[in-house]
Amino acid sequence: QPQLVESGGGLAQPGGSLKLSCVCSRQIFSSEPMGWYRQAPGNQRELVALTSGSTITYADSVKSRFTISRDNDKNTVHLQMNSLKPEDTATYYCFLRYSQREYWGQGTQVTVSS
């Protein structure tokens, strides 16, 4: 089973930036959906950004602020987060769909506060 390990979370001020990274323990292929979800306390887990083949999907709330990228040679997906807002505060989870199953990382906390 593939394992996903996130890094890069932390504390940022409003308007600041953070970059999240997720490394998969196995080779990833561009056709496999991979990306990021987040969950704030009391809320459901929601899609942030997802890449699959040539398709990239962003939540409306992060469009033009967040950028997802993947490096299949390094089995890695990144999430560059700019112009952060307090409402971006959440635990961010890396996601991979492989062989018709879903896999999740352990989560990394992002807190946006002054």
N, CA, C and O atoms as CSV, one atom per row, in Angstrom:
chain,resi,resn,atom,element,x,y,z
A,1,GLN,N,N,0.834,-1.184,0.000
A,1,GLN,CA,C,0.000,0.000,0.000
A,1,GLN,C,C,0.876,1.243,0.000
A,1,GLN,O,O,1.862,1.322,0.732
A,2,PRO,N,N,0.511,2.201,-0.817
A,2,PRO,CA,C,1.314,3.428,-0.819
A,2,PRO,C,C,1.105,4.223,0.470
A,2,PRO,O,O,0.011,4.247,1.036
A,3,GLN,N,N,2.155,4.855,0.906
A,3,GLN,CA,C,2.085,5.745,2.064
A,3,GLN,C,C,2.388,7.167,1.604
A,3,GLN,O,O,3.240,7.400,0.747
A,4,LEU,N,N,1.665,8.104,2.202
A,4,LEU,CA,C,1.801,9.517,1.860
A,4,LEU,C,C,2.285,10.275,3.095
A,4,LEU,O,O,1.729,10.124,4.183
A,5,VAL,N,N,3.312,11.080,2.919
A,5,VAL,CA,C,3.871,11.845,4.032
A,5,VAL,C,C,3.904,13.314,3.643
A,5,VAL,O,O,4.560,13.710,2.680
A,6,GLU,N,N,3.171,14.118,4.426
A,6,GLU,CA,C,3.104,15.561,4.155
A,6,GLU,C,C,4.148,16.309,4.970
A,6,GLU,O,O,4.617,15.831,6.002
A,7,SER,N,N,4.494,17.479,4.489
A,7,SER,CA,C,5.356,18.386,5.234
A,7,SER,C,C,5.057,19.810,4.772
A,7,SER,O,O,4.441,20.030,3.729
A,8,GLY,N,N,5.515,20.779,5.586
A,8,GLY,CA,C,5.425,22.171,5.172
A,8,GLY,C,C,4.347,22.992,5.843
A,8,GLY,O,O,4.247,24.191,5.585
A,9,GLY,N,N,3.535,22.387,6.697
A,9,GLY,CA,C,2.525,23.168,7.393
A,9,GLY,C,C,3.155,24.067,8.444
A,9,GLY,O,O,4.362,24.015,8.681
A,10,GLY,N,N,2.329,24.888,9.067
A,10,GLY,CA,C,2.817,25.772,10.113
A,10,GLY,C,C,1.938,26.992,10.270
A,10,GLY,O,O,0.768,27.001,9.887
A,11,LEU,N,N,2.535,28.021,10.844
A,11,LEU,CA,C,1.829,29.272,11.122
A,11,LEU,C,C,2.221,30.323,10.098
A,11,LEU,O,O,3.403,30.511,9.813
A,12,ALA,N,N,1.240,30.998,9.554
A,12,ALA,CA,C,1.492,32.093,8.620
A,12,ALA,C,C,0.579,33.263,8.959
A,12,ALA,O,O,-0.510,33.080,9.502
A,13,GLN,N,N,1.030,34.447,8.637
A,13,GLN,CA,C,0.204,35.637,8.827
A,13,GLN,C,C,-0.736,35.805,7.635
A,13,GLN,O,O,-0.438,35.335,6.537
A,14,PRO,N,N,-1.851,36.462,7.844
A,14,PRO,CA,C,-2.717,36.756,6.690
A,14,PRO,C,C,-1.933,37.468,5.595
A,14,PRO,O,O,-1.172,38.400,5.853
A,15,GLY,N,N,-2.141,37.005,4.368
A,15,GLY,CA,C,-1.390,37.544,3.249
A,15,GLY,C,C,-0.078,36.840,2.980
A,15,GLY,O,O,0.580,37.093,1.971
A,16,GLY,N,N,0.301,35.955,3.889
A,16,GLY,CA,C,1.556,35.234,3.740
A,16,GLY,C,C,1.445,34.004,2.864
A,16,GLY,O,O,0.413,33.758,2.240
A,17,SER,N,N,2.524,33.233,2.828
A,17,SER,CA,C,2.607,32.059,1.960
A,17,SER,C,C,3.154,30.863,2.732
A,17,SER,O,O,3.918,31.007,3.686
A,18,LEU,N,N,2.741,29.691,2.293
A,18,LEU,CA,C,3.291,28.425,2.747
A,18,LEU,C,C,3.307,27.474,1.569
A,18,LEU,O,O,2.516,27.613,0.636
A,19,LYS,N,N,4.206,26.512,1.615
A,19,LYS,CA,C,4.244,25.474,0.585
A,19,LYS,C,C,4.181,24.112,1.244
A,19,LYS,O,O,5.017,23.784,2.086
A,20,LEU,N,N,3.204,23.329,0.869
A,20,LEU,CA,C,3.059,21.968,1.359
A,20,LEU,C,C,3.643,20.989,0.342
A,20,LEU,O,O,3.575,21.208,-0.867
A,21,SER,N,N,4.212,19.916,0.857
A,21,SER,CA,C,4.732,18.858,-0.005
A,21,SER,C,C,4.229,17.511,0.492
A,21,SER,O,O,3.989,17.318,1.684
A,22,CYS,N,N,4.077,16.596,-0.439
A,22,CYS,CA,C,3.633,15.240,-0.097
A,22,CYS,C,C,4.446,14.264,-0.931
A,22,CYS,O,O,4.493,14.355,-2.158
A,23,VAL,N,N,5.080,13.335,-0.244
A,23,VAL,CA,C,5.875,12.313,-0.909
A,23,VAL,C,C,5.168,10.971,-0.789
A,23,VAL,O,O,4.722,10.584,0.291
A,24,CYS,N,N,5.071,10.265,-1.913
A,24,CYS,CA,C,4.452,8.944,-1.934
A,24,CYS,C,C,5.548,7.879,-1.899
A,24,CYS,O,O,6.621,8.055,-2.476
A,25,SER,N,N,5.259,6.771,-1.212
A,25,SER,CA,C,6.259,5.723,-1.038
A,25,SER,C,C,6.423,4.840,-2.281
A,25,SER,O,O,7.306,3.983,-2.319
A,26,ARG,N,N,5.583,5.043,-3.287
A,26,ARG,CA,C,5.689,4.277,-4.513
A,26,ARG,C,C,5.681,5.216,-5.708
A,26,ARG,O,O,5.367,6.399,-5.573
A,27,GLN,N,N,6.015,4.705,-6.843
A,27,GLN,CA,C,5.999,5.494,-8.066
A,27,GLN,C,C,4.580,5.952,-8.358
A,27,GLN,O,O,3.634,5.168,-8.291
A,28,ILE,N,N,4.449,7.214,-8.678
A,28,ILE,CA,C,3.148,7.739,-9.066
A,28,ILE,C,C,3.151,8.033,-10.555
A,28,ILE,O,O,4.198,8.274,-11.156
A,29,PHE,N,N,1.958,8.010,-11.139
A,29,PHE,CA,C,1.790,8.253,-12.558
A,29,PHE,C,C,0.787,9.382,-12.744
A,29,PHE,O,O,-0.143,9.546,-11.955
A,30,SER,N,N,0.995,10.145,-13.791
A,30,SER,CA,C,0.197,11.355,-13.974
A,30,SER,C,C,-1.295,11.058,-14.095
A,30,SER,O,O,-2.118,11.931,-13.818
A,31,SER,N,N,-1.657,9.845,-14.503
A,31,SER,CA,C,-3.069,9.510,-14.660
A,31,SER,C,C,-3.764,9.251,-13.317
A,31,SER,O,O,-4.993,9.200,-13.256
A,32,GLU,N,N,-2.997,9.091,-12.262
A,32,GLU,CA,C,-3.561,8.807,-10.942
A,32,GLU,C,C,-3.924,10.106,-10.234
A,32,GLU,O,O,-3.060,10.959,-10.030
A,33,PRO,N,N,-5.186,10.268,-9.859
A,33,PRO,CA,C,-5.574,11.494,-9.150
A,33,PRO,C,C,-4.783,11.646,-7.854
A,33,PRO,O,O,-4.681,10.724,-7.045
A,34,MET,N,N,-4.241,12.822,-7.693
A,34,MET,CA,C,-3.464,13.112,-6.485
A,34,MET,C,C,-3.640,14.579,-6.158
A,34,MET,O,O,-3.676,15.424,-7.052
A,35,GLY,N,N,-3.749,14.883,-4.865
A,35,GLY,CA,C,-3.939,16.281,-4.537
A,35,GLY,C,C,-4.099,16.514,-3.060
A,35,GLY,O,O,-3.547,15.783,-2.237
A,36,TRP,N,N,-4.867,17.551,-2.723
A,36,TRP,CA,C,-4.988,18.014,-1.349
A,36,TRP,C,C,-6.438,18.270,-0.976
A,36,TRP,O,O,-7.210,18.834,-1.751
A,37,TYR,N,N,-6.787,17.846,0.222
A,37,TYR,CA,C,-8.041,18.178,0.877
A,37,TYR,C,C,-7.704,18.874,2.185
A,37,TYR,O,O,-6.564,18.832,2.648
A,38,ARG,N,N,-8.703,19.513,2.774
A,38,ARG,CA,C,-8.508,20.115,4.089
A,38,ARG,C,C,-9.756,19.963,4.932
A,38,ARG,O,O,-10.864,19.788,4.425
A,39,GLN,N,N,-9.539,20.037,6.245
A,39,GLN,CA,C,-10.654,19.926,7.180
A,39,GLN,C,C,-10.407,20.846,8.360
A,39,GLN,O,O,-9.409,20.731,9.070
A,40,ALA,N,N,-11.347,21.761,8.548
A,40,ALA,CA,C,-11.308,22.662,9.700
A,40,ALA,C,C,-12.195,22.073,10.794
A,40,ALA,O,O,-13.116,21.314,10.493
A,41,PRO,N,N,-11.936,22.407,12.053
A,41,PRO,CA,C,-12.755,21.870,13.149
A,41,PRO,C,C,-14.231,22.145,12.930
A,41,PRO,O,O,-14.626,23.276,12.644
A,42,GLY,N,N,-15.047,21.105,13.065
A,42,GLY,CA,C,-16.483,21.244,12.902
A,42,GLY,C,C,-16.967,21.224,11.477
A,42,GLY,O,O,-18.169,21.297,11.221
A,43,ASN,N,N,-16.027,21.124,10.535
A,43,ASN,CA,C,-16.393,21.120,9.111
A,43,ASN,C,C,-16.082,19.775,8.480
A,43,ASN,O,O,-15.295,18.987,9.005
A,44,GLN,N,N,-16.717,19.531,7.341
A,44,GLN,CA,C,-16.398,18.334,6.572
A,44,GLN,C,C,-15.093,18.532,5.811
A,44,GLN,O,O,-14.676,19.658,5.537
A,45,ARG,N,N,-14.459,17.411,5.476
A,45,ARG,CA,C,-13.266,17.482,4.660
A,45,ARG,C,C,-13.661,17.948,3.256
A,45,ARG,O,O,-14.635,17.465,2.679
A,46,GLU,N,N,-12.890,18.891,2.721
A,46,GLU,CA,C,-13.230,19.452,1.424
A,46,GLU,C,C,-12.034,19.442,0.488
A,46,GLU,O,O,-10.881,19.506,0.915
A,47,LEU,N,N,-12.338,19.362,-0.794
A,47,LEU,CA,C,-11.299,19.391,-1.807
A,47,LEU,C,C,-10.656,20.773,-1.852
A,47,LEU,O,O,-11.340,21.794,-1.799
A,48,VAL,N,N,-9.321,20.785,-1.952
A,48,VAL,CA,C,-8.596,22.035,-2.167
A,48,VAL,C,C,-8.107,22.100,-3.603
A,48,VAL,O,O,-8.402,23.046,-4.333
A,49,ALA,N,N,-7.347,21.069,-4.001
A,49,ALA,CA,C,-6.801,21.023,-5.358
A,49,ALA,C,C,-6.487,19.584,-5.713
A,49,ALA,O,O,-6.058,18.799,-4.866
A,50,LEU,N,N,-6.707,19.244,-6.988
A,50,LEU,CA,C,-6.519,17.875,-7.430
A,50,LEU,C,C,-5.956,17.883,-8.846
A,50,LEU,O,O,-6.388,18.673,-9.685
A,51,THR,N,N,-5.000,17.012,-9.110
A,51,THR,CA,C,-4.430,16.896,-10.444
A,51,THR,C,C,-4.521,15.457,-10.920
A,51,THR,O,O,-4.226,14.523,-10.174
A,52,SER,N,N,-4.932,15.290,-12.166
A,52,SER,CA,C,-5.078,13.972,-12.758
A,52,SER,C,C,-4.900,14.120,-14.257
A,52,SER,O,O,-5.698,14.787,-14.916
A,53,GLY,N,N,-3.855,13.501,-14.803
A,53,GLY,CA,C,-3.567,13.702,-16.207
A,53,GLY,C,C,-3.303,15.167,-16.467
A,53,GLY,O,O,-2.455,15.771,-15.810
A,54,SER,N,N,-4.019,15.750,-17.421
A,54,SER,CA,C,-3.859,17.166,-17.749
A,54,SER,C,C,-4.897,18.039,-17.037
A,54,SER,O,O,-4.960,19.246,-17.265
A,55,THR,N,N,-5.689,17.436,-16.193
A,55,THR,CA,C,-6.770,18.165,-15.519
A,55,THR,C,C,-6.357,18.584,-14.124
A,55,THR,O,O,-5.855,17.780,-13.338
A,56,ILE,N,N,-6.575,19.855,-13.831
A,56,ILE,CA,C,-6.354,20.383,-12.483
A,56,ILE,C,C,-7.655,21.027,-12.017
A,56,ILE,O,O,-8.278,21.809,-12.735
A,57,THR,N,N,-8.042,20.678,-10.806
A,57,THR,CA,C,-9.266,21.215,-10.225
A,57,THR,C,C,-8.936,21.941,-8.930
A,57,THR,O,O,-8.186,21.433,-8.096
A,58,TYR,N,N,-9.499,23.127,-8.770
A,58,TYR,CA,C,-9.326,23.910,-7.545
A,58,TYR,C,C,-10.684,24.214,-6.940
A,58,TYR,O,O,-11.672,24.397,-7.652
A,59,ALA,N,N,-10.720,24.264,-5.621
A,59,ALA,CA,C,-11.895,24.803,-4.956
A,59,ALA,C,C,-12.013,26.283,-5.318
A,59,ALA,O,O,-11.003,26.968,-5.477
A,60,ASP,N,N,-13.230,26.766,-5.445
A,60,ASP,CA,C,-13.429,28.178,-5.805
A,60,ASP,C,C,-12.750,29.111,-4.800
A,60,ASP,O,O,-12.273,30.188,-5.159
A,61,SER,N,N,-12.715,28.688,-3.557
A,61,SER,CA,C,-12.184,29.546,-2.491
A,61,SER,C,C,-10.682,29.746,-2.573
A,61,SER,O,O,-10.147,30.661,-1.945
A,62,VAL,N,N,-9.982,28.897,-3.346
A,62,VAL,CA,C,-8.516,29.012,-3.403
A,62,VAL,C,C,-8.008,29.358,-4.793
A,62,VAL,O,O,-6.811,29.577,-4.976
A,63,LYS,N,N,-8.896,29.411,-5.769
A,63,LYS,CA,C,-8.475,29.749,-7.141
A,63,LYS,C,C,-7.724,31.069,-7.154
A,63,LYS,O,O,-8.110,32.015,-6.468
A,64,SER,N,N,-6.681,31.132,-7.914
A,64,SER,CA,C,-5.797,32.289,-8.113
A,64,SER,C,C,-4.871,32.529,-6.919
A,64,SER,O,O,-3.993,33.390,-6.982
A,65,ARG,N,N,-5.058,31.775,-5.832
A,65,ARG,CA,C,-4.170,31.927,-4.667
A,65,ARG,C,C,-3.282,30.697,-4.461
A,65,ARG,O,O,-2.128,30.815,-4.049
A,66,PHE,N,N,-3.825,29.538,-4.747
A,66,PHE,CA,C,-3.090,28.284,-4.529
A,66,PHE,C,C,-2.709,27.670,-5.872
A,66,PHE,O,O,-3.438,27.805,-6.855
A,67,THR,N,N,-1.562,26.996,-5.905
A,67,THR,CA,C,-1.125,26.308,-7.112
A,67,THR,C,C,-0.650,24.903,-6.758
A,67,THR,O,O,0.208,24.727,-5.894
A,68,ILE,N,N,-1.215,23.911,-7.432
A,68,ILE,CA,C,-0.800,22.530,-7.227
A,68,ILE,C,C,0.162,22.132,-8.344
A,68,ILE,O,O,-0.004,22.517,-9.501
A,69,SER,N,N,1.160,21.361,-7.968
A,69,SER,CA,C,2.096,20.848,-8.964
A,69,SER,C,C,2.544,19.459,-8.526
A,69,SER,O,O,2.500,19.130,-7.341
A,70,ARG,N,N,2.971,18.655,-9.478
A,70,ARG,CA,C,3.443,17.322,-9.126
A,70,ARG,C,C,4.697,16.995,-9.916
A,70,ARG,O,O,4.875,17.427,-11.055
A,71,ASP,N,N,5.553,16.227,-9.282
A,71,ASP,CA,C,6.782,15.756,-9.901
A,71,ASP,C,C,6.746,14.237,-9.836
A,71,ASP,O,O,7.083,13.647,-8.809
A,72,ASN,N,N,6.342,13.610,-10.922
A,72,ASN,CA,C,6.179,12.157,-10.908
A,72,ASN,C,C,7.518,11.438,-10.742
A,72,ASN,O,O,7.567,10.333,-10.203
A,73,ASP,N,N,8.588,12.053,-11.198
A,73,ASP,CA,C,9.902,11.424,-11.044
A,73,ASP,C,C,10.309,11.332,-9.575
A,73,ASP,O,O,11.033,10.420,-9.176
A,74,LYS,N,N,9.831,12.292,-8.775
A,74,LYS,CA,C,10.161,12.302,-7.347
A,74,LYS,C,C,8.986,11.846,-6.490
A,74,LYS,O,O,9.041,11.921,-5.263
A,75,ASN,N,N,7.908,11.368,-7.147
A,75,ASN,CA,C,6.726,10.863,-6.420
A,75,ASN,C,C,6.165,11.910,-5.463
A,75,ASN,O,O,5.770,11.586,-4.343
A,76,THR,N,N,6.133,13.148,-5.900
A,76,THR,CA,C,5.814,14.255,-5.010
A,76,THR,C,C,4.740,15.157,-5.614
A,76,THR,O,O,4.702,15.379,-6.824
A,77,VAL,N,N,3.878,15.665,-4.754
A,77,VAL,CA,C,2.936,16.709,-5.144
A,77,VAL,C,C,3.092,17.869,-4.162
A,77,VAL,O,O,3.288,17.661,-2.965
A,78,HIS,N,N,3.003,19.084,-4.681
A,78,HIS,CA,C,3.173,20.284,-3.872
A,78,HIS,C,C,1.904,21.133,-3.922
A,78,HIS,O,O,1.097,21.028,-4.846
A,79,LEU,N,N,1.756,21.966,-2.912
A,79,LEU,CA,C,0.687,22.955,-2.913
A,79,LEU,C,C,1.290,24.279,-2.455
A,79,LEU,O,O,1.611,24.453,-1.279
A,80,GLN,N,N,1.439,25.198,-3.383
A,80,GLN,CA,C,1.915,26.542,-3.068
A,80,GLN,C,C,0.714,27.395,-2.697
A,80,GLN,O,O,-0.204,27.578,-3.497
A,81,MET,N,N,0.730,27.913,-1.482
A,81,MET,CA,C,-0.399,28.690,-0.978
A,81,MET,C,C,0.041,30.129,-0.756
A,81,MET,O,O,0.895,30.397,0.089
A,82,ASN,N,N,-0.531,31.044,-1.503
A,82,ASN,CA,C,-0.221,32.469,-1.386
A,82,ASN,C,C,-1.459,33.228,-0.915
A,82,ASN,O,O,-2.575,32.710,-0.937
A,83,SER,N,N,-1.234,34.447,-0.495
A,83,SER,CA,C,-2.332,35.322,-0.041
A,83,SER,C,C,-3.238,34.589,0.951
A,83,SER,O,O,-4.462,34.603,0.827
A,84,LEU,N,N,-2.616,33.962,1.919
A,84,LEU,CA,C,-3.374,33.151,2.880
A,84,LEU,C,C,-4.344,33.997,3.686
A,84,LEU,O,O,-4.081,35.159,3.997
A,85,LYS,N,N,-5.474,33.379,4.015
A,85,LYS,CA,C,-6.527,34.024,4.798
A,85,LYS,C,C,-6.779,33.203,6.058
A,85,LYS,O,O,-6.497,32.005,6.077
A,86,PRO,N,N,-7.299,33.823,7.099
A,86,PRO,CA,C,-7.616,33.056,8.315
A,86,PRO,C,C,-8.535,31.856,8.032
A,86,PRO,O,O,-8.433,30.826,8.699
A,87,GLU,N,N,-9.408,31.987,7.069
A,87,GLU,CA,C,-10.318,30.880,6.753
A,87,GLU,C,C,-9.628,29.712,6.055
A,87,GLU,O,O,-10.256,28.678,5.824
A,88,ASP,N,N,-8.352,29.859,5.715
A,88,ASP,CA,C,-7.573,28.736,5.185
A,88,ASP,C,C,-7.053,27.836,6.306
A,88,ASP,O,O,-6.500,26.769,6.042
A,89,THR,N,N,-7.227,28.263,7.544
A,89,THR,CA,C,-6.776,27.471,8.682
A,89,THR,C,C,-7.492,26.127,8.703
A,89,THR,O,O,-8.722,26.064,8.726
A,90,ALA,N,N,-6.706,25.054,8.696
A,90,ALA,CA,C,-7.265,23.702,8.653
A,90,ALA,C,C,-6.120,22.698,8.712
A,90,ALA,O,O,-4.946,23.056,8.631
A,91,THR,N,N,-6.497,21.437,8.856
A,91,THR,CA,C,-5.541,20.358,8.637
A,91,THR,C,C,-5.615,19.967,7.171
A,91,THR,O,O,-6.696,19.696,6.648
A,92,TYR,N,N,-4.483,19.938,6.521
A,92,TYR,CA,C,-4.420,19.636,5.092
A,92,TYR,C,C,-3.926,18.197,4.910
A,92,TYR,O,O,-2.935,17.771,5.503
A,93,TYR,N,N,-4.661,17.468,4.062
A,93,TYR,CA,C,-4.382,16.058,3.836
A,93,TYR,C,C,-4.012,15.817,2.383
A,93,TYR,O,O,-4.680,16.299,1.468
A,94,CYS,N,N,-2.945,15.071,2.186
A,94,CYS,CA,C,-2.580,14.609,0.858
A,94,CYS,C,C,-3.457,13.423,0.489
A,94,CYS,O,O,-3.815,12.613,1.344
A,95,PHE,N,N,-3.798,13.326,-0.786
A,95,PHE,CA,C,-4.732,12.304,-1.264
A,95,PHE,C,C,-4.196,11.661,-2.529
A,95,PHE,O,O,-3.614,12.330,-3.383
A,96,LEU,N,N,-4.398,10.359,-2.641
A,96,LEU,CA,C,-4.035,9.620,-3.849
A,96,LEU,C,C,-5.091,8.561,-4.124
A,96,LEU,O,O,-5.500,7.830,-3.222
A,97,ARG,N,N,-5.523,8.487,-5.359
A,97,ARG,CA,C,-6.401,7.374,-5.751
A,97,ARG,C,C,-5.584,6.412,-6.598
A,97,ARG,O,O,-5.077,6.768,-7.662
A,98,TYR,N,N,-5.469,5.205,-6.111
A,98,TYR,CA,C,-4.626,4.198,-6.764
A,98,TYR,C,C,-5.332,2.857,-6.737
A,98,TYR,O,O,-5.771,2.392,-5.685
A,99,SER,N,N,-5.436,2.249,-7.887
A,99,SER,CA,C,-6.046,0.929,-7.988
A,99,SER,C,C,-7.437,0.915,-7.361
A,99,SER,O,O,-7.797,-0.009,-6.631
A,100,GLN,N,N,-8.206,1.952,-7.659
A,100,GLN,CA,C,-9.593,2.094,-7.200
A,100,GLN,C,C,-9.728,2.221,-5.696
A,100,GLN,O,O,-10.812,1.999,-5.156
A,101,ARG,N,N,-8.660,2.569,-5.010
A,101,ARG,CA,C,-8.712,2.815,-3.576
A,101,ARG,C,C,-8.165,4.211,-3.288
A,101,ARG,O,O,-7.382,4.766,-4.059
A,102,GLU,N,N,-8.595,4.752,-2.172
A,102,GLU,CA,C,-8.165,6.081,-1.770
A,102,GLU,C,C,-7.181,5.975,-0.615
A,102,GLU,O,O,-7.358,5.185,0.313
A,103,TYR,N,N,-6.143,6.791,-0.701
A,103,TYR,CA,C,-5.119,6.814,0.328
A,103,TYR,C,C,-4.929,8.244,0.814
A,103,TYR,O,O,-5.008,9.204,0.048
A,104,TRP,N,N,-4.673,8.351,2.122
A,104,TRP,CA,C,-4.551,9.661,2.754
A,104,TRP,C,C,-3.265,9.746,3.567
A,104,TRP,O,O,-2.807,8.760,4.145
A,105,GLY,N,N,-2.692,10.949,3.598
A,105,GLY,CA,C,-1.608,11.206,4.510
A,105,GLY,C,C,-2.141,11.449,5.913
A,105,GLY,O,O,-3.349,11.417,6.149
A,106,GLN,N,N,-1.225,11.690,6.835
A,106,GLN,CA,C,-1.613,11.870,8.239
A,106,GLN,C,C,-2.111,13.280,8.516
A,106,GLN,O,O,-2.711,13.535,9.560
A,107,GLY,N,N,-1.867,14.189,7.592
A,107,GLY,CA,C,-2.331,15.566,7.750
A,107,GLY,C,C,-1.247,16.482,8.275
A,107,GLY,O,O,-0.387,16.069,9.053
A,108,THR,N,N,-1.297,17.725,7.844
A,108,THR,CA,C,-0.388,18.752,8.345
A,108,THR,C,C,-1.197,20.010,8.639
A,108,THR,O,O,-2.039,20.422,7.841
A,109,GLN,N,N,-0.933,20.608,9.782
A,109,GLN,CA,C,-1.733,21.746,10.240
A,109,GLN,C,C,-1.248,23.043,9.594
A,109,GLN,O,O,-0.050,23.327,9.556
A,110,VAL,N,N,-2.186,23.807,9.097
A,110,VAL,CA,C,-1.922,25.153,8.587
A,110,VAL,C,C,-2.765,26.119,9.403
A,110,VAL,O,O,-3.987,25.989,9.462
A,111,THR,N,N,-2.115,27.081,10.026
A,111,THR,CA,C,-2.806,28.089,10.826
A,111,THR,C,C,-2.453,29.464,10.282
A,111,THR,O,O,-1.279,29.812,10.155
A,112,VAL,N,N,-3.478,30.239,9.964
A,112,VAL,CA,C,-3.276,31.594,9.437
A,112,VAL,C,C,-3.832,32.572,10.465
A,112,VAL,O,O,-5.041,32.649,10.684
A,113,SER,N,N,-2.934,33.308,11.083
A,113,SER,CA,C,-3.337,34.204,12.166
A,113,SER,C,C,-2.299,35.291,12.342
A,113,SER,O,O,-1.108,35.080,12.112
A,114,SER,N,N,-2.769,36.460,12.754
A,114,SER,CA,C,-1.841,37.549,13.057
A,114,SER,C,C,-1.477,37.545,14.539
A,114,SER,O,O,-0.704,38.392,14.987
